[in-house]
Amino acid sequence: SPQQARENAQAGRIRLSGQEISQISEAASRHLTSLDA
């Protein structure tokens, strides 16, 4: 159904943004570690 398609698209965006947050967090952690070194 069209509603199901919209829900699937929304879930995909949430999953993508979560992945982006993880990547940003990892990059920030590496950056902070290099500053401490």
N, CA, C and O atoms as a CHARMM CRD file, in Angstrom:
* protein
*
  148
    1    1 SER  N      0.83900  -1.20800   0.00000 PROA 1      0.00000
    2    1 SER  CA     0.00000   0.00000   0.00000 PROA 1      0.00000
    3    1 SER  C      0.87100   1.25400   0.00000 PROA 1      0.00000
    4    1 SER  O      2.02400   1.20400   0.42800 PROA 1      0.00000
    5    2 PRO  N      0.34000   2.36300  -0.47000 PROA 2      0.00000
    6    2 PRO  CA     1.12600   3.61700  -0.46300 PROA 2      0.00000
    7    2 PRO  C      1.60300   3.99000   0.93400 PROA 2      0.00000
    8    2 PRO  O      2.71900   4.48100   1.10100 PROA 2      0.00000
    9    3 GLN  N      0.76400   3.75900   1.93500 PROA 3      0.00000
   10    3 GLN  CA     1.16700   4.10900   3.30500 PROA 3      0.00000
   11    3 GLN  C      2.36000   3.26000   3.73100 PROA 3      0.00000
   12    3 GLN  O      3.28900   3.76700   4.36000 PROA 3      0.00000
   13    4 GLN  N      2.34000   1.97000   3.39200 PROA 4      0.00000
   14    4 GLN  CA     3.44800   1.08800   3.74900 PROA 4      0.00000
   15    4 GLN  C      4.73200   1.56000   3.07200 PROA 4      0.00000
   16    4 GLN  O      5.80500   1.52700   3.67300 PROA 4      0.00000
   17    5 ALA  N      4.61800   1.99700   1.82700 PROA 5      0.00000
   18    5 ALA  CA     5.79500   2.48100   1.10300 PROA 5      0.00000
   19    5 ALA  C      6.37400   3.71100   1.79200 PROA 5      0.00000
   20    5 ALA  O      7.59100   3.84700   1.92200 PROA 5      0.00000
   21    6 ARG  N      5.47800   4.61700   2.23900 PROA 6      0.00000
   22    6 ARG  CA     5.96100   5.81100   2.94200 PROA 6      0.00000
   23    6 ARG  C      6.66200   5.42400   4.23700 PROA 6      0.00000
   24    6 ARG  O      7.70700   5.98100   4.57500 PROA 6      0.00000
   25    7 GLU  N      6.08300   4.46600   4.96300 PROA 7      0.00000
   26    7 GLU  CA     6.69200   4.04700   6.22900 PROA 7      0.00000
   27    7 GLU  C      8.05600   3.41500   5.98400 PROA 7      0.00000
   28    7 GLU  O      8.99600   3.64200   6.74500 PROA 7      0.00000
   29    8 ASN  N      8.16300   2.62100   4.91700 PROA 8      0.00000
   30    8 ASN  CA     9.44300   1.99800   4.58900 PROA 8      0.00000
   31    8 ASN  C     10.48500   3.05900   4.24600 PROA 8      0.00000
   32    8 ASN  O     11.64000   2.95300   4.65800 PROA 8      0.00000
   33    9 ALA  N     10.08100   4.07700   3.49600 PROA 9      0.00000
   34    9 ALA  CA    11.00800   5.14400   3.11700 PROA 9      0.00000
   35    9 ALA  C     11.46100   5.90200   4.35700 PROA 9      0.00000
   36    9 ALA  O     12.63700   6.24000   4.49000 PROA 9      0.00000
   37   10 GLN  N     10.52600   6.16700   5.26000 PROA 10     0.00000
   38   10 GLN  CA    10.86800   6.89500   6.48500 PROA 10     0.00000
   39   10 GLN  C     11.83500   6.06500   7.32500 PROA 10     0.00000
   40   10 GLN  O     12.80400   6.60600   7.85900 PROA 10     0.00000
   41   11 ALA  N     11.59100   4.76500   7.44900 PROA 11     0.00000
   42   11 ALA  CA    12.47600   3.89300   8.22000 PROA 11     0.00000
   43   11 ALA  C     13.86500   3.87800   7.59100 PROA 11     0.00000
   44   11 ALA  O     14.86600   3.84300   8.30700 PROA 11     0.00000
   45   12 GLY  N     13.93800   3.90500   6.26700 PROA 12     0.00000
   46   12 GLY  CA    15.22200   3.92200   5.58200 PROA 12     0.00000
   47   12 GLY  C     16.00300   5.18400   5.89300 PROA 12     0.00000
   48   12 GLY  O     17.21800   5.14000   6.08600 PROA 12     0.00000
   49   13 ARG  N     15.29700   6.31900   5.94300 PROA 13     0.00000
   50   13 ARG  CA    15.98000   7.57700   6.26000 PROA 13     0.00000
   51   13 ARG  C     16.50000   7.55700   7.68900 PROA 13     0.00000
   52   13 ARG  O     17.60500   8.02700   7.95700 PROA 13     0.00000
   53   14 ILE  N     15.70700   7.01400   8.60700 PROA 14     0.00000
   54   14 ILE  CA    16.13700   6.94800  10.00500 PROA 14     0.00000
   55   14 ILE  C     17.37700   6.06000  10.12300 PROA 14     0.00000
   56   14 ILE  O     18.32200   6.38700  10.84000 PROA 14     0.00000
   57   15 ARG  N     17.35800   4.93100   9.40600 PROA 15     0.00000
   58   15 ARG  CA    18.48400   4.00600   9.46600 PROA 15     0.00000
   59   15 ARG  C     19.73300   4.68500   8.89900 PROA 15     0.00000
   60   15 ARG  O     20.82600   4.52200   9.44000 PROA 15     0.00000
   61   16 LEU  N     19.57400   5.44200   7.81700 PROA 16     0.00000
   62   16 LEU  CA    20.70500   6.12200   7.19300 PROA 16     0.00000
   63   16 LEU  C     21.27400   7.18200   8.12600 PROA 16     0.00000
   64   16 LEU  O     22.49000   7.28400   8.28900 PROA 16     0.00000
   65   17 SER  N     20.39400   7.97300   8.73800 PROA 17     0.00000
   66   17 SER  CA    20.88700   9.03000   9.62200 PROA 17     0.00000
   67   17 SER  C     21.59900   8.43100  10.82700 PROA 17     0.00000
   68   17 SER  O     22.57700   8.99600  11.31500 PROA 17     0.00000
   69   18 GLY  N     21.11500   7.29100  11.30800 PROA 18     0.00000
   70   18 GLY  CA    21.78200   6.61600  12.41800 PROA 18     0.00000
   71   18 GLY  C     23.17700   6.17000  12.02300 PROA 18     0.00000
   72   18 GLY  O     24.11600   6.26600  12.81300 PROA 18     0.00000
   73   19 GLN  N     23.31000   5.67900  10.79000 PROA 19     0.00000
   74   19 GLN  CA    24.61800   5.24900  10.29700 PROA 19     0.00000
   75   19 GLN  C     25.55100   6.45000  10.18600 PROA 19     0.00000
   76   19 GLN  O     26.73000   6.36200  10.52700 PROA 19     0.00000
   77   20 GLU  N     25.01600   7.57300   9.70800 PROA 20     0.00000
   78   20 GLU  CA    25.83400   8.78400   9.58800 PROA 20     0.00000
   79   20 GLU  C     26.30800   9.25000  10.95700 PROA 20     0.00000
   80   20 GLU  O     27.45900   9.65900  11.11400 PROA 20     0.00000
   81   21 ILE  N     25.41900   9.19000  11.95300 PROA 21     0.00000
   82   21 ILE  CA    25.79400   9.59100  13.30900 PROA 21     0.00000
   83   21 ILE  C     26.92600   8.70100  13.82200 PROA 21     0.00000
   84   21 ILE  O     27.86400   9.18600  14.45300 PROA 21     0.00000
   85   22 SER  N     26.83500   7.40100  13.55000 PROA 22     0.00000
   86   22 SER  CA    27.88700   6.48200  13.99800 PROA 22     0.00000
   87   22 SER  C     29.22000   6.84500  13.35300 PROA 22     0.00000
   88   22 SER  O     30.25500   6.86100  14.01900 PROA 22     0.00000
   89   23 GLN  N     29.19100   7.13500  12.05500 PROA 23     0.00000
   90   23 GLN  CA    30.42400   7.48000  11.35100 PROA 23     0.00000
   91   23 GLN  C     31.00600   8.77800  11.89000 PROA 23     0.00000
   92   23 GLN  O     32.22100   8.88900  12.05800 PROA 23     0.00000
   93   24 ILE  N     30.15400   9.75800  12.16200 PROA 24     0.00000
   94   24 ILE  CA    30.63000  11.03700  12.70400 PROA 24     0.00000
   95   24 ILE  C     31.22300  10.82800  14.09500 PROA 24     0.00000
   96   24 ILE  O     32.25500  11.40900  14.43200 PROA 24     0.00000
   97   25 SER  N     30.56300   9.99600  14.90000 PROA 25     0.00000
   98   25 SER  CA    31.05900   9.73700  16.25400 PROA 25     0.00000
   99   25 SER  C     32.43000   9.07000  16.20600 PROA 25     0.00000
  100   25 SER  O     33.32200   9.41400  16.98100 PROA 25     0.00000
  101   26 GLU  N     32.59400   8.10700  15.28800 PROA 26     0.00000
  102   26 GLU  CA    33.88700   7.42900  15.16500 PROA 26     0.00000
  103   26 GLU  C     34.96000   8.41900  14.73600 PROA 26     0.00000
  104   26 GLU  O     36.07200   8.39200  15.26400 PROA 26     0.00000
  105   27 ALA  N     34.64200   9.29300  13.78800 PROA 27     0.00000
  106   27 ALA  CA    35.61200  10.28200  13.31900 PROA 27     0.00000
  107   27 ALA  C     35.98300  11.22800  14.45600 PROA 27     0.00000
  108   27 ALA  O     37.15200  11.58100  14.61300 PROA 27     0.00000
  109   28 ALA  N     35.00200  11.63700  15.24400 PROA 28     0.00000
  110   28 ALA  CA    35.27300  12.53600  16.36500 PROA 28     0.00000
  111   28 ALA  C     36.15100  11.85000  17.40500 PROA 28     0.00000
  112   28 ALA  O     37.05600  12.46800  17.96700 PROA 28     0.00000
  113   29 SER  N     35.88300  10.57800  17.65800 PROA 29     0.00000
  114   29 SER  CA    36.69100   9.84600  18.64300 PROA 29     0.00000
  115   29 SER  C     38.14400   9.75500  18.18700 PROA 29     0.00000
  116   29 SER  O     39.06000   9.93900  18.98800 PROA 29     0.00000
  117   30 ARG  N     38.35500   9.47000  16.90000 PROA 30     0.00000
  118   30 ARG  CA    39.72700   9.39200  16.37900 PROA 30     0.00000
  119   30 ARG  C     40.40300  10.75500  16.47500 PROA 30     0.00000
  120   30 ARG  O     41.58600  10.84600  16.80600 PROA 30     0.00000
  121   31 HSD  N     39.65300  11.80900  16.18700 PROA 31     0.00000
  122   31 HSD  CA    40.21300  13.16200  16.23800 PROA 31     0.00000
  123   31 HSD  C     40.62500  13.50800  17.66800 PROA 31     0.00000
  124   31 HSD  O     41.71500  14.03700  17.89000 PROA 31     0.00000
  125   32 LEU  N     39.75600  13.21200  18.63900 PROA 32     0.00000
  126   32 LEU  CA    40.07200  13.52100  20.03200 PROA 32     0.00000
  127   32 LEU  C     41.26500  12.69800  20.50400 PROA 32     0.00000
  128   32 LEU  O     42.10600  13.19100  21.25600 PROA 32     0.00000
  129   33 THR  N     41.33800  11.44600  20.06400 PROA 33     0.00000
  130   33 THR  CA    42.45900  10.59500  20.46100 PROA 33     0.00000
  131   33 THR  C     43.77200  11.16900  19.91800 PROA 33     0.00000
  132   33 THR  O     44.79300  11.14700  20.60600 PROA 33     0.00000
  133   34 SER  N     43.74100  11.68000  18.68900 PROA 34     0.00000
  134   34 SER  CA    44.96500  12.24500  18.11100 PROA 34     0.00000
  135   34 SER  C     45.35700  13.53500  18.83300 PROA 34     0.00000
  136   34 SER  O     46.54200  13.85700  18.92300 PROA 34     0.00000
  137   35 LEU  N     44.38000  14.27000  19.34400 PROA 35     0.00000
  138   35 LEU  CA    44.70100  15.48500  20.09900 PROA 35     0.00000
  139   35 LEU  C     45.35800  15.13500  21.42900 PROA 35     0.00000
  140   35 LEU  O     46.26800  15.82900  21.88100 PROA 35     0.00000
  141   36 ASP  N     44.89300  14.05700  22.05300 PROA 36     0.00000
  142   36 ASP  CA    45.44000  13.65100  23.35200 PROA 36     0.00000
  143   36 ASP  C     46.86000  13.12000  23.21100 PROA 36     0.00000
  144   36 ASP  O     47.65800  13.23100  24.14200 PROA 36     0.00000
  145   37 ALA  N     47.18100  12.54600  22.05900 PROA 37     0.00000
  146   37 ALA  CA    48.48200  11.91700  21.88100 PROA 37     0.00000
  147   37 ALA  C     49.61200  12.95200  21.92000 PROA 37     0.00000
  148   37 ALA  O     50.78200  12.59400  21.78500 PROA 37     0.00000
